[in-house]
Amino acid sequence: MIKKFLYALWILILGFLIIFGLKNGNYKTFISSMENRSFDIRQSYISSVGLREHNSNIVIVAIDDASYEYILENYGEWPLDRSIYAKLTDYIEAQSPKSIAFDLMFVKSIKSSENSDNDLTNIFKKYNNVYTAMNLDNQEEDVRKPAELPESIAVNLDNKSKKVDTKYYEFTNCRSILDKILQNTSNIGMINVLRGDDGVLRQMPLFLNYNGRYYPQLALKVALDSLGLKDKKDFEINKKGELILGDKKIPVNNDGSVILNWYGSTGTYEHIPLYKLLKAMNGDKKYQFDFKDKIVYFGATVSSLSDIKTVPVDKVYPGVEVQTTYVNNILDNSIIKKASPELNITLTILLVILTVAIVLALDSMPVIIGLTITLYFVHSILSYYLMIHQNLWVEIVSPISFTIMAFIITVIIKYLIKSKDFDKQYKLATTDGLTELYNHRYFQEQMQMFCANAKRYENVFSLIILDIDFFKKFNDNFGHQSGDAVLRQVALTLKKNVRSSDIVCRYGGEEMSIILPNAKEEEAVNIAQKLCDIIAAQTFKLSNNRESKVTISLGVATYGATDGTEPAKIIESADKRLYNAKENGRNRVN
């Protein structure tokens, strides 16, 4: 009857915790943040060991620190004159690149050099593979009047998925670029980014909504060019929540974003400093670059230009590399897909069932803990490999958190079911009544077991035998009640100041012993010296409100050739060293 009641209580508590976890906002926020962190760790490891290759045909013309300084020194101002970008484009186009994309926004006409605006505009007329950027925002109308964007840069989106909200990224204003460019090319994409609550950029929108129309990301436009879908205006998200791009199916999140797969930290893609390209264009033979069939991105990597992001694989990551990563993901169809709630729930239930079965079937807690940790490790490894080979983000934190709850509750219930009488009898059989330390019989059993394990598994352990100095005189001077009080206090002090795995026993009379698992000689001597110092520094309370100082002498022996491999020999070695400690003045370790 009691067992049935406790099992019913287990189911009730676990059910309550699951419902609480699913409905509590703070808990969900915490789990979500931890899950994001687990994603970052997986991505960082995958990229650090080179398991995912980036596209070597994507290169970045970087406005880095050296280029920024070079421009100020040689051109006198920033931003760089737009006619220079026009000349650079002509220079690159002579080598037949796949496309050129400016992760730069050409806003406002520079009145002192209007011809440079015309030069740049003519570039977009001249070449059909040159792209540029702009972004949408929610700026107040009294600061900036919302611009009317040309029909040519908008696209049509047919969303057949009930789960995907394509209007999630809806904006009321935009930072428009030069009207001359807007009117002369449709190769314009948005560069809005998405940061998580922790400031980390993990995902990017596909389309943004403005004035009832959809506008694609710059990276999507550039990728479509390479896929032979440059003129694509009509897009479809199918019922499964996938964006159809030719033979590719891009998984889309419920908010209309995609999760990026990262290839490495900053500098993964080839960086060509802008100043070197300028020198090459001006005839410097020292610099030679091959742009044939390359996707060339212009962008700032210098931190002072404020285009630096934090991403899963790097805290300092230029925005232009986010764009190239996005392009790369679409080209190799490696966008991350989140596992469905059904799959995550199924895995959670499976982990819970296996955990409960392990706890109920086994009696050894170390074995139980070891197997459950192994189970969680296997789940984590599985999620890691699914991310590598299937680009699938299977949750780790939520399933394991619920499983840990199940583990804790099951263990509690299991040990409530066990007979309290058994615990009491075991304690009486193995514990010294005065000091509440393990007794001599238990000590001998443990020594036999430790020696057997050491021989079988080549482990090491050490033994400390200690004696309270001048204890007989102490009893004669203060009485046996005070002697008993000192024994109890010394025993308590020892238990508080050893490792949780150490076994403290009453060896006999005023002698005590400590078995130190996995402790070599040097470590055991250090522990013994620490205990010696702690006891010497402590003031012990006696009967009749009296106090006294007490010291101990300690002998240390370690399993092995020197001190023996049998219990009797190890004890004999420790006892001899204890005797030497006494002979050499007491209150010391030997």
Helices and strands as residue ranges (DSSP letters): H 2-23, H 25-48, E 58-63, H 65-75, H 82-93, E 99-102, G 111-113, H 114-126, E 130-137, G 151-153, E 156-159, E 170-171, E 173-175, H 179-184, E 188-190, E 203-205, E 207-210, E 213-216, H 218-226, E 234-237, E 242-245, E 248-251, E 257-259, E 270-273, H 274-281, E 295-300, G 303-305, E 308-311, E 314-318, H 319-331, E 337-338, H 341-361, H 365-390, E 392-393, H 397-417, H 420-430, H 440-457, E 461-468, H 471-478, H 480-496, E 503-508, E 511-517, H 521-537, E 539-541, G 543-545, E 547-549, E 552-558, H 567-583
